[in-house]
Amino acid sequence: MDAETAAAAASRFPLQAGGGPPGREILPDPISFTGMEYLVALAALIAGIYLSKYLLRLLGRPIASQFVRPSIAQTVLRGIRLSVIVLALFFSGWLAGLGFPDIVLSVAVFSAVVGIILAPLVGSIINGLFVLADQPFEIGDMIELDDGTQGFVEDMTIRYTKIFTLDNTFIVIPNANIRERDVTNYSAEDERTRLSLSILITYESNLSQARKVMEQAARRSDAVIDGGPDIRIGSARYPASPTCYIDDYADDGVLLTLRYWARKPYRLIAVRSEVQTNIWEALEDDDVHVDVAYPHQHLIFDETSGRAEVAVSEASELDRSEVATDQSIGPSSDGG
């Protein structure tokens, strides 16, 4: 068939790109391909989301065993899932007929718009990365915020930190806020927490007996460490058993400070109350010659004190005048 014959056949039987016999003419694009491509792209995206969840279950234990910190392991797992979803999104766009430059341009424009609108969220994510890098606390640690809230770190993400408080409530704090707050970590290295109690006793009290009573009162609490090897904090070592020190010689008495270690940080208030109750009961014993000092004033008047003038109100003067009048008009001695 020469070129003229082929051109004539093509003019009689118009086909889509690629040509072919008249019996194989393909249906128009909107009916045959466009809808099906979008359905396939959507199915691929859904499959990618389910694949990301399956990878989390499959890689959860191996990745957790590779990292000491649970927060880092969870961040890595979330990053893997996000990467799978992004790849599925790119693949879905390619199935829908978008070229790679179009996909990159769309993602860049979308990221720029989202970055402008969600700038606080981006800042929180950056602060979350700093929190993970600085390691101020870890999942499972007991912490105390600057407002006195105590609880356990339940979850750490790059956006927020979730705290399970001792009052059986949850607090979710953005990482941008928690980085600016003072946080006390009771579980950083050792759960044992040292507490202090100061008591002022009179100078007439038995000093050695007072120190012994306070130490024994702390040992009677099961939540207090009553002995063992010294507890090391950094390069310093502290006695594990309760120890009472002479802190100061004050104006009203001798200031004693008792230092003791609580076994668990989440019972500090209960432990402190129990130790103070034991000390109070011990000081009430008749065999204990220890008196708690308190500020008081002792006033002495003598011949060198000067003259004290007492102001009398008008009502008091009126009352005295009425009494004197009643006495003057009373019955006379002769019965008149």
FENNORHU-V396899 format. One record per residue. N is the residue number from 1. RES is the residue in one small letter. PHI is phi in whole degrees, -180 to 180 (none if undefined). PSI is psi as a letter, one per 30 degrees, with the letter a starting at -180 (* if undefined). NEAR is the number of other C-alpha atoms within 10 Angstrom. Layout:
n=N res=RES phi=PHI psi=PSI near=NEAR
n=N res=RES phi=PHI psi=PSI near=NEAR
This chain:
n=1 res=m phi=none psi=k near=5
n=2 res=d phi=-82 psi=l near=6
n=3 res=a phi=-67 psi=e near=8
n=4 res=e phi=-68 psi=e near=9
n=5 res=t phi=-65 psi=e near=9
n=6 res=a phi=-65 psi=e near=10
n=7 res=a phi=-66 psi=e near=10
n=8 res=a phi=-67 psi=e near=10
n=9 res=a phi=-67 psi=e near=13
n=10 res=a phi=-67 psi=e near=15
n=11 res=s phi=-72 psi=f near=9
n=12 res=r phi=-79 psi=e near=9
n=13 res=f phi=-124 psi=i near=13
n=14 res=p phi=-69 psi=k near=13
n=15 res=l phi=-121 psi=l near=16
n=16 res=q phi=-78 psi=l near=11
n=17 res=a phi=-57 psi=k near=7
n=18 res=g phi=108 psi=f near=5
n=19 res=g phi=66 psi=a near=13
n=20 res=g phi=148 psi=l near=14
n=21 res=p phi=-68 psi=l near=11
n=22 res=p phi=-62 psi=f near=13
n=23 res=g phi=-73 psi=f near=7
n=24 res=r phi=-108 psi=g near=9
n=25 res=e phi=-64 psi=k near=13
n=26 res=i phi=-85 psi=k near=13
n=27 res=l phi=-66 psi=l near=11
n=28 res=p phi=-59 psi=l near=10
n=29 res=d phi=-58 psi=e near=10
n=30 res=p phi=-60 psi=f near=9
n=31 res=i phi=-92 psi=e near=9
n=32 res=s phi=-89 psi=e near=11
n=33 res=f phi=-116 psi=e near=13
n=34 res=t phi=-59 psi=e near=13
n=35 res=g phi=-64 psi=e near=13
n=36 res=m phi=-66 psi=e near=14
n=37 res=e phi=-63 psi=e near=17
n=38 res=y phi=-66 psi=e near=16
n=39 res=l phi=-65 psi=e near=15
n=40 res=v phi=-65 psi=e near=14
n=41 res=a phi=-64 psi=e near=22
n=42 res=l phi=-65 psi=e near=18
n=43 res=a phi=-64 psi=e near=14
n=44 res=a phi=-66 psi=e near=18
n=45 res=l phi=-66 psi=e near=22
n=46 res=i phi=-64 psi=e near=16
n=47 res=a phi=-63 psi=e near=13
n=48 res=g phi=-65 psi=e near=21
n=49 res=i phi=-65 psi=e near=18
n=50 res=y phi=-67 psi=e near=14
n=51 res=l phi=-65 psi=e near=15
n=52 res=s phi=-64 psi=e near=21
n=53 res=k phi=-66 psi=e near=16
n=54 res=y phi=-66 psi=e near=13
n=55 res=l phi=-65 psi=e near=14
n=56 res=l phi=-62 psi=e near=17
n=57 res=r phi=-69 psi=e near=10
n=58 res=l phi=-75 psi=e near=11
n=59 res=l phi=-100 psi=g near=12
n=60 res=g phi=-59 psi=e near=15
n=61 res=r phi=-67 psi=e near=11
n=62 res=p phi=-59 psi=e near=10
n=63 res=i phi=-70 psi=e near=17
n=64 res=a phi=-63 psi=e near=17
n=65 res=s phi=-75 psi=f near=11
n=66 res=q phi=-86 psi=f near=11
n=67 res=f phi=-120 psi=k near=13
n=68 res=v phi=-74 psi=e near=10
n=69 res=r phi=-90 psi=k near=15
n=70 res=p phi=-62 psi=e near=18
n=71 res=s phi=-64 psi=e near=20
n=72 res=i phi=-67 psi=e near=22
n=73 res=a phi=-61 psi=e near=19
n=74 res=q phi=-66 psi=e near=19
n=75 res=t phi=-65 psi=e near=16
n=76 res=v phi=-64 psi=e near=17
n=77 res=l phi=-63 psi=e near=21
n=78 res=r phi=-65 psi=e near=16
n=79 res=g phi=-65 psi=e near=12
n=80 res=i phi=-64 psi=e near=17
n=81 res=r phi=-64 psi=e near=20
n=82 res=l phi=-64 psi=e near=14
n=83 res=s phi=-64 psi=e near=13
n=84 res=v phi=-63 psi=e near=19
n=85 res=i phi=-66 psi=e near=21
n=86 res=v phi=-65 psi=e near=15
n=87 res=l phi=-63 psi=e near=13
n=88 res=a phi=-63 psi=e near=23
n=89 res=l phi=-67 psi=e near=20
n=90 res=f phi=-64 psi=e near=20
n=91 res=f phi=-64 psi=e near=18
n=92 res=s phi=-65 psi=e near=23
n=93 res=g phi=-63 psi=e near=21
n=94 res=w phi=-67 psi=e near=16
n=95 res=l phi=-65 psi=e near=18
n=96 res=a phi=-78 psi=f near=19
n=97 res=g phi=102 psi=g near=13
n=98 res=l phi=-84 psi=k near=14
n=99 res=g phi=-80 psi=l near=13
n=100 res=f phi=-61 psi=e near=13
n=101 res=p phi=-60 psi=e near=9
n=102 res=d phi=-65 psi=e near=13
n=103 res=i phi=-66 psi=e near=16
n=104 res=v phi=-63 psi=e near=13
n=105 res=l phi=-64 psi=e near=12
n=106 res=s phi=-64 psi=e near=12
n=107 res=v phi=-65 psi=e near=13
n=108 res=a phi=-65 psi=e near=12
n=109 res=v phi=-64 psi=e near=12
n=110 res=f phi=-63 psi=e near=11
n=111 res=s phi=-65 psi=e near=13
n=112 res=a phi=-65 psi=e near=12
n=113 res=v phi=-64 psi=e near=12
n=114 res=v phi=-65 psi=e near=13
n=115 res=g phi=-63 psi=e near=14
n=116 res=i phi=-73 psi=e near=10
n=117 res=i phi=-73 psi=e near=11
n=118 res=l phi=-106 psi=h near=12
n=119 res=a phi=-60 psi=e near=12
n=120 res=p phi=-60 psi=e near=12
n=121 res=l phi=-66 psi=e near=16
n=122 res=v phi=-64 psi=e near=17
n=123 res=g phi=-63 psi=e near=16
n=124 res=s phi=-65 psi=e near=20
n=125 res=i phi=-65 psi=e near=19
n=126 res=i phi=-64 psi=e near=15
n=127 res=n phi=-64 psi=e near=21
n=128 res=g phi=-63 psi=e near=23
n=129 res=l phi=-64 psi=e near=16
n=130 res=f phi=-67 psi=e near=16
n=131 res=v phi=-63 psi=e near=23
n=132 res=l phi=-67 psi=e near=19
n=133 res=a phi=-78 psi=e near=10
n=134 res=d phi=-74 psi=f near=10
n=135 res=q phi=57 psi=h near=12
n=136 res=p phi=-72 psi=f near=15
n=137 res=f phi=-158 psi=l near=22
n=138 res=e phi=-137 psi=l near=22
n=139 res=i phi=-60 psi=k near=17
n=140 res=g phi=99 psi=f near=15
n=141 res=d phi=-75 psi=k near=18
n=142 res=m phi=-95 psi=k near=25
n=143 res=i phi=-128 psi=l near=25
n=144 res=e phi=-131 psi=k near=17
n=145 res=l phi=-82 psi=l near=14
n=146 res=d phi=-69 psi=f near=11
n=147 res=d phi=-93 psi=g near=9
n=148 res=g phi=92 psi=f near=10
n=149 res=t phi=-71 psi=k near=14
n=150 res=q phi=-117 psi=k near=22
n=151 res=g phi=178 psi=a near=24
n=152 res=f phi=-105 psi=k near=23
n=153 res=v phi=-74 psi=j near=20
n=154 res=e phi=-88 psi=e near=18
n=155 res=d phi=-157 psi=k near=17
n=156 res=m phi=-132 psi=k near=24
n=157 res=t phi=-124 psi=l near=19
n=158 res=i phi=-78 psi=f near=21
n=159 res=r phi=-111 psi=e near=19
n=160 res=y phi=-151 psi=l near=20
n=161 res=t phi=-125 psi=k near=20
n=162 res=k phi=-104 psi=k near=19
n=163 res=i phi=-119 psi=k near=25
n=164 res=f phi=-97 psi=j near=18
n=165 res=t phi=-76 psi=l near=19
n=166 res=l phi=-72 psi=f near=14
n=167 res=d phi=-90 psi=g near=9
n=168 res=n phi=65 psi=h near=7
n=169 res=t phi=-131 psi=l near=9
n=170 res=f phi=-107 psi=k near=15
n=171 res=i phi=-125 psi=k near=14
n=172 res=v phi=-110 psi=j near=14
n=173 res=i phi=-118 psi=k near=15
n=174 res=p phi=-60 psi=k near=20
n=175 res=n phi=-64 psi=f near=26
n=176 res=a phi=-64 psi=e near=21
n=177 res=n phi=-85 psi=e near=12
n=178 res=i phi=-71 psi=f near=18
n=179 res=r phi=-72 psi=f near=17
n=180 res=e phi=-94 psi=g near=8
n=181 res=r phi=-108 psi=l near=11
n=182 res=d phi=-81 psi=k near=11
n=183 res=v phi=-122 psi=k near=18
n=184 res=t phi=-100 psi=k near=16
n=185 res=n phi=-104 psi=j near=20
n=186 res=y phi=-86 psi=f near=20
n=187 res=s phi=-121 psi=g near=18
n=188 res=a phi=-61 psi=e near=14
n=189 res=e phi=-122 psi=e near=9
n=190 res=d phi=-145 psi=k near=14
n=191 res=e phi=-73 psi=f near=17
n=192 res=r phi=-66 psi=k near=18
n=193 res=t phi=-125 psi=k near=17
n=194 res=r phi=-90 psi=k near=17
n=195 res=l phi=-118 psi=l near=15
n=196 res=s phi=-131 psi=k near=13
n=197 res=l phi=-141 psi=k near=14
n=198 res=s phi=-110 psi=k near=14
n=199 res=i phi=-134 psi=k near=15
n=200 res=l phi=-102 psi=j near=20
n=201 res=i phi=-112 psi=l near=22
n=202 res=t phi=-73 psi=l near=18
n=203 res=y phi=-70 psi=f near=18
n=204 res=e phi=-82 psi=f near=12
n=205 res=s phi=-76 psi=l near=17
n=206 res=n phi=-80 psi=j near=14
n=207 res=l phi=-66 psi=e near=17
n=208 res=s phi=-63 psi=e near=10
n=209 res=q phi=-67 psi=e near=13
n=210 res=a phi=-63 psi=e near=22
n=211 res=r phi=-65 psi=e near=18
n=212 res=k phi=-66 psi=e near=13
n=213 res=v phi=-64 psi=e near=19
n=214 res=m phi=-67 psi=e near=26
n=215 res=e phi=-66 psi=e near=21
n=216 res=q phi=-67 psi=e near=18
n=217 res=a phi=-64 psi=e near=20
n=218 res=a phi=-71 psi=e near=28
n=219 res=r phi=-67 psi=f near=20
n=220 res=r phi=-72 psi=f near=14
n=221 res=s phi=-87 psi=k near=16
n=222 res=d phi=-69 psi=f near=12
n=223 res=a phi=-84 psi=f near=19
n=224 res=v phi=-107 psi=k near=25
n=225 res=i phi=-73 psi=k near=20
n=226 res=d phi=-100 psi=g near=20
n=227 res=g phi=168 psi=a near=12
n=228 res=g phi=113 psi=a near=9
n=229 res=p phi=-65 psi=l near=10
n=230 res=d phi=-61 psi=k near=12
n=231 res=i phi=-92 psi=k near=15
n=232 res=r phi=-100 psi=k near=12
n=233 res=i phi=-127 psi=j near=10
n=234 res=g phi=67 psi=b near=6
n=235 res=s phi=-96 psi=f near=5
n=236 res=a phi=-97 psi=l near=8
n=237 res=r phi=-126 psi=k near=11
n=238 res=y phi=-129 psi=k near=15
n=239 res=p phi=-62 psi=k near=16
n=240 res=a phi=-78 psi=f near=21
n=241 res=s phi=-81 psi=l near=21
n=242 res=p phi=-59 psi=k near=23
n=243 res=t phi=-135 psi=k near=21
n=244 res=c phi=-106 psi=k near=21
n=245 res=y phi=-118 psi=l near=12
n=246 res=i phi=-84 psi=j near=14
n=247 res=d phi=-87 psi=e near=14
n=248 res=d phi=-165 psi=l near=12
n=249 res=y phi=-101 psi=j near=13
n=250 res=a phi=-89 psi=l near=12
n=251 res=d phi=-67 psi=e near=10
n=252 res=d phi=-100 psi=f near=15
n=253 res=g phi=167 psi=a near=20
n=254 res=v phi=-99 psi=k near=21
n=255 res=l phi=-92 psi=j near=20
n=256 res=l phi=-106 psi=k near=21
n=257 res=t phi=-122 psi=k near=19
n=258 res=l phi=-99 psi=k near=19
n=259 res=r phi=-117 psi=k near=21
n=260 res=y phi=-147 psi=l near=27
n=261 res=w phi=-113 psi=k near=27
n=262 res=a phi=-90 psi=k near=22
n=263 res=r phi=-72 psi=e near=18
n=264 res=k phi=-122 psi=k near=17
n=265 res=p phi=-76 psi=f near=21
n=266 res=y phi=-87 psi=g near=19
n=267 res=r phi=-124 psi=h near=12
n=268 res=l phi=-65 psi=e near=17
n=269 res=i phi=-66 psi=e near=9
n=270 res=a phi=-66 psi=e near=11
n=271 res=v phi=-66 psi=e near=22
n=272 res=r phi=-62 psi=e near=19
n=273 res=s phi=-65 psi=e near=11
n=274 res=e phi=-65 psi=e near=19
n=275 res=v phi=-66 psi=e near=22
n=276 res=q phi=-65 psi=e near=16
n=277 res=t phi=-65 psi=e near=13
n=278 res=n phi=-63 psi=e near=18
n=279 res=i phi=-67 psi=e near=18
n=280 res=w phi=-61 psi=e near=14
n=281 res=e phi=-66 psi=e near=10
n=282 res=a phi=-69 psi=e near=18
n=283 res=l phi=-71 psi=f near=18
n=284 res=e phi=-81 psi=f near=12
n=285 res=d phi=-68 psi=k near=10
n=286 res=d phi=-67 psi=f near=8
n=287 res=d phi=-80 psi=f near=8
n=288 res=v phi=-97 psi=j near=14
n=289 res=h phi=-102 psi=i near=14
n=290 res=v phi=-135 psi=k near=23
n=291 res=d phi=-119 psi=k near=17
n=292 res=v phi=-77 psi=k near=17
n=293 res=a phi=-85 psi=l near=17
n=294 res=y phi=-149 psi=l near=10
n=295 res=p phi=-65 psi=k near=7
n=296 res=h phi=-152 psi=l near=7
n=297 res=q phi=-122 psi=k near=5
n=298 res=h phi=-119 psi=j near=4
n=299 res=l phi=-95 psi=k near=5
n=300 res=i phi=-123 psi=k near=6
n=301 res=f phi=-115 psi=k near=9
n=302 res=d phi=-144 psi=a near=6
n=303 res=e phi=-69 psi=f near=6
n=304 res=t phi=-95 psi=g near=6
n=305 res=s phi=-81 psi=f near=8
n=306 res=g phi=90 psi=a near=8
n=307 res=r phi=-101 psi=k near=8
n=308 res=a phi=-100 psi=k near=7
n=309 res=e phi=-105 psi=k near=6
n=310 res=v phi=-108 psi=k near=6
n=311 res=a phi=-79 psi=k near=6
n=312 res=v phi=-113 psi=k near=8
n=313 res=s phi=-77 psi=l near=8
n=314 res=e phi=-64 psi=e near=9
n=315 res=a phi=-63 psi=e near=9
n=316 res=s phi=-67 psi=e near=9
n=317 res=e phi=-64 psi=e near=11
n=318 res=l phi=-65 psi=e near=11
n=319 res=d phi=-64 psi=e near=10
n=320 res=r phi=-68 psi=e near=12
n=321 res=s phi=-68 psi=e near=12
n=322 res=e phi=-67 psi=e near=11
n=323 res=v phi=-64 psi=e near=11
n=324 res=a phi=-65 psi=e near=11
n=325 res=t phi=-66 psi=e near=10
n=326 res=d phi=-62 psi=e near=10
n=327 res=q phi=-70 psi=e near=10
n=328 res=s phi=-74 psi=f near=10
n=329 res=i phi=-100 psi=g near=8
n=330 res=g phi=-71 psi=l near=9
n=331 res=p phi=-61 psi=k near=9
n=332 res=s phi=-81 psi=l near=8
n=333 res=s phi=-72 psi=f near=6
n=334 res=d phi=-91 psi=g near=5
n=335 res=g phi=82 psi=g near=5
n=336 res=g phi=-79 psi=* near=6
